[in-house]
């Protein structure tokens, strides 16, 4: 039986990648706003879901810092560490800003 290639990787065009990154950071920023609103009302399940979503998406883009901070926040939510959640959100916001700056410098210029 002839072996058939299942997947053939192709290079993403630079403009397509820039658009994907731009959309990614817009979505993550929107999720951060939702996380802040959820914290104010102690909607922990929503916070867990959003942190998990950010973690997964960041992993897809190899955004290690963002992945790490989202994972930490997810753990804080699961542990119901309410006092630490505000700090975790601030660290996630900083990670988003740093990651966006890095992406702009290296991939989106």
C-alpha positions in Angstrom: 0.0 0.0 0.0 1.3 3.4 -1.0 2.1 5.7 1.9 0.3 9.0 1.7 1.4 12.2 3.4 -1.2 13.1 5.9 -0.2 16.7 6.4 2.1 19.0 4.4 3.3 22.0 6.4 3.4 25.2 4.5 4.9 28.5 5.6 2.5 31.1 6.9 2.8 34.3 5.0 4.1 37.1 7.2 0.9 39.2 6.9 -1.3 36.2 7.9 0.8 35.6 10.9 0.7 39.3 11.9 -3.1 39.1 11.7 -3.3 36.0 13.8 -1.1 37.5 16.5 -3.1 40.7 16.4 -6.4 38.8 16.8 -4.8 36.7 19.6 -3.8 39.7 21.6 -7.1 41.4 21.1 -8.9 38.2 22.4 -6.6 37.9 25.4 -7.1 41.5 26.3 -10.8 41.1 26.1 -10.5 38.0 28.3 -8.5 39.9 30.8 -11.4 42.5 31.1 -13.8 39.6 31.6 -11.5 38.1 34.3 -11.4 41.4 36.2 -15.2 41.7 36.1 -15.5 38.0 37.2 -13.2 38.7 40.1 -15.3 41.6 41.3 -18.3 39.3 41.5 -16.3 36.2 42.6 -17.4 34.2 39.7 -14.7 31.6 40.1 -15.8 29.1 37.5 -15.8 31.8 34.9 -12.3 32.9 36.0 -11.1 29.3 35.8 -12.6 28.8 32.3 -11.0 32.1 31.0 -7.6 31.3 32.6 -7.7 27.8 31.0 -8.7 29.3 27.6 -5.8 31.8 27.7 -3.4 29.1 28.8 -4.4 26.9 25.9 -4.3 29.6 23.3 -0.9 30.9 24.6 0.4 27.4 24.3 -0.6 27.3 20.7 1.4 30.4 20.0 4.3 29.3 22.1 3.8 32.3 24.3 5.6 30.8 27.3 5.3 33.7 29.8 1.6 34.2 29.1 1.0 30.4 29.3 2.8 30.3 32.7 0.9 33.3 34.2 -2.5 31.9 33.0 -1.6 28.5 34.4 -0.7 30.1 37.8 -4.0 32.0 37.8 -5.9 28.9 37.0 -4.3 27.2 40.0 -5.1 30.1 42.2 -8.8 30.0 41.1 -9.0 26.2 41.7 -7.4 26.7 45.1 -9.9 29.5 45.8 -7.0 31.7 46.9 -9.2 34.8 46.7 -6.6 37.2 48.2 -4.0 36.1 45.7 -6.3 36.4 42.6 -5.9 40.1 42.3 -2.1 39.7 42.2 -2.4 36.9 39.7 -4.5 39.1 37.5 -2.0 41.9 37.6 0.8 39.4 36.7 -1.3 38.1 33.8 -1.9 41.7 32.6 1.8 42.4 32.8 2.5 39.2 30.9 0.1 40.2 28.2 1.7 43.6 27.8 5.3 42.1 27.8 4.3 39.4 25.3 2.6 41.9 23.0 5.6 44.2 23.1 7.9 41.3 22.2 5.6 40.1 19.4 5.4 43.6 18.0 9.2 43.9 18.0 9.9 40.5 16.6 7.0 39.3 14.5 4.6 42.2 13.8 6.8 44.9 12.4 
